[in-house]
Amino acid sequence: MELQHQDDLKHAVAALATRNADALDRLVWTGVFAAGALRDQARGAVLDQARSAGIYPASIHDLYAARGRGEVAPTFTVPAINIRGMAYDTARALFRARKALDAGAVICEIARSEIAYTDQRPAEYAFVVIGAALREGWKGPVFIQGDHFQINAKKYGADAAGAAAEMKAVQDLTAEAIRAGFYNIDVDTSTLVDLSKSGHEAQQALNGGLCAGLTAFIRARQPKGVTVSVGGEIGEVGGKNSTPEELEAFMTVFTAALREAAPGAEGISKISVQTGTSHGGVPLPDGSIAEVKIDFDALERCSTLARGTYGMAGAVQHGASTLPAALFDRFPKLGACEIHLATEFQNMIYDHPAFPADLKRAIYEKLRTAAADERKPSDTDEQFFYKTRKKALGMFKREMWGLAGPARAAIGATLEEKFTFLLDKLAVRGTRALADRWAPFVAGSFPSIGAAAGADGRAHEDVTGLSD
Ligand SMILES: [Zn+2]
């Protein structure tokens, strides 16, 4: 599928200008799977075309701030979709659903861990999302987010050198992501909350202080005219449920630390809380997902406090994609500002009747050895593969992008249906005008590609234990 020679590339670029869909598909492939100059030229051509079509990466900060001031009603919950496997087809399905519902308040995101195991550096991810928007005739702001830019507590706690190296890894990734057009970053230092200390402020001290430091780091690097939307997190997802008192303690620490690190700098726009869910859900021995009890009360109280006292958009719900369908319309009613959705889309791809059985077998065979160290003695095969198959998305990226046309179309249609359902329940239908109004194009903010965005040659990062 990808173009092999300069001549072919030139022809495709010429055809792209006449909105030739096949040429666009081949250029996106080339921008992902080719190397060197060919790859960079393909990326450049697609991004140029997207820019002239009125598509641009943007920050949701101003929309969230308007919601915090009460100028935008808190009646919708922004879905943040983690696009992992078959990224182009998945993103295309999302933009089709968005277009049909006129849904502007939607985020595409990828976590530090996912960047590694799905083999998608920020520049590639932004390129594929923008390419998909162009393919589906989208126009206007595209919110691309770094999710769980998380500190590994074990590495941070090892010693002073370990702490410095871990901070630098997150800073480097953040800088790389901003260069690629990620104007929304979820800082996650919640792994460093220390519940053994007495008093909420002491528990949140390291979390709030480091989050402020990373916020200052982001403010110093964001493009002129753009306020990157920064999210904080007060309780590690999968851990103890959050409370409004913890939110207050976090904000006290964070605000003081930010004032010191970057006087006058804009703070965070939202806060992630723990409500009882866990990333990916908990698979039972037969592979089905255990039901969870969500602390809706905590979510609502933290959202109200975040808006009323701190001018944020509200609280953010994680680990939500595998929840029962009947729950989704509760999130907008409770004032939750954002919800993170990931694993279910990956489940839908792997378990789709059109997904080739022989490829799935090959993937599972590979996982038996490649992910053997993650196997608990008590795991059934169903539990083991459910938990580890995300790790195969990078190893089998080319095979999954390269499924036969009818299989890709069938999977894309199923994803589109699911996205449509979720966007509707989360009440973001008709939010396009809001997004356009609060996230207009900022001259000079369109990311440059190639060497400047670069860093695709980075060594593979060990992300064991990090959230997604
Ligand atoms: Zn999450």
Residues whose N, C-alpha, C, O or C-beta is under 5 A from the ligand:
A	BS01	ZN	H318 G319 H340 D468
